[in-house]
Amino acid sequence: MASRMGLIGCLIVVVALLNGETTQVTAAVEYQVGDSLGWTVPPNISYYSNWASSKKFFVGDTLNAFIFNTL
């Protein structure tokens, strides 16, 4: 019984270590909403939807929408 528990414990440690090697760590990113266009009246109705769909957001990322471009 003790050897079975030891084997299970070793298996859990190996799985945890292997899982840690495949986990990707990323740093937080600050996005300027709309990129070079900024936060303004968009040229078309889907501009910001298209912009957002081209990004992959993660927990910790921030959206900077308060840089206004004047025309």
VEXDREN-2710 file (C-alpha; in Angstrom, 1 decimal):
% VEXDREN-2710
k/r/px/py/pz
1/MET/0.0/0.0/0.0
2/ALA/2.8/2.4/0.9
3/SER/4.6/1.7/-2.4
4/ARG/1.4/2.4/-4.3
5/MET/1.0/5.7/-2.6
6/GLY/4.6/6.6/-3.3
7/LEU/4.1/5.7/-7.0
8/ILE/1.0/7.9/-7.2
9/GLY/2.8/10.8/-5.5
10/CYS/5.7/10.5/-8.0
11/LEU/3.2/10.4/-10.9
12/ILE/1.5/13.5/-9.7
13/VAL/4.8/15.4/-9.4
14/VAL/5.8/14.3/-12.9
15/VAL/2.5/15.4/-14.4
16/ALA/2.8/18.8/-12.6
17/LEU/6.3/19.3/-13.9
18/LEU/5.4/18.4/-17.5
19/ASN/2.3/20.7/-17.3
20/GLY/4.5/23.6/-16.1
21/GLU/6.8/23.2/-19.1
22/THR/3.9/23.6/-21.6
23/THR/2.3/26.6/-19.9
24/GLN/3.2/29.8/-21.6
25/VAL/3.8/32.9/-19.5
26/THR/3.1/36.2/-21.1
27/ALA/3.7/39.7/-19.9
28/ALA/0.8/42.2/-19.7
29/VAL/0.4/44.3/-22.8
30/GLU/-1.0/47.8/-23.1
31/TYR/-3.1/48.3/-26.2
32/GLN/-3.9/51.7/-27.8
33/VAL/-7.5/51.4/-28.8
34/GLY/-7.7/51.8/-32.6
35/ASP/-3.9/51.7/-33.0
36/SER/-2.9/54.8/-35.0
37/LEU/-6.5/56.0/-35.5
38/GLY/-6.9/56.3/-31.8
39/TRP/-10.3/56.9/-30.1
40/THR/-12.3/59.0/-32.5
41/VAL/-15.2/58.7/-34.9
42/PRO/-14.2/55.6/-36.9
43/PRO/-14.2/55.6/-40.7
44/ASN/-16.7/52.8/-40.7
45/ILE/-19.1/51.1/-38.3
46/SER/-17.1/47.9/-37.9
47/TYR/-13.7/49.6/-37.4
48/TYR/-13.3/48.9/-33.7
49/SER/-14.8/45.4/-34.0
50/ASN/-12.3/44.5/-36.6
51/TRP/-9.5/46.1/-34.5
52/ALA/-10.5/44.0/-31.4
53/SER/-10.9/40.8/-33.4
54/SER/-7.3/41.1/-34.6
55/LYS/-6.0/41.0/-31.0
56/LYS/-5.6/38.3/-28.5
57/PHE/-6.3/39.7/-25.1
58/PHE/-5.1/38.1/-21.8
59/VAL/-5.8/38.8/-18.1
60/GLY/-3.7/41.7/-17.1
61/ASP/-3.7/43.5/-20.4
62/THR/-4.9/47.1/-20.5
63/LEU/-6.8/49.1/-23.1
64/ASN/-5.7/52.8/-23.4
65/ALA/-8.7/54.6/-25.0
66/PHE/-8.1/58.1/-23.7
67/ILE/-5.6/59.5/-26.3
68/PHE/-7.8/61.5/-28.5
69/ASN/-6.8/62.4/-32.1
70/THR/-8.3/65.6/-33.4
71/LEU/-9.2/66.0/-37.0
END
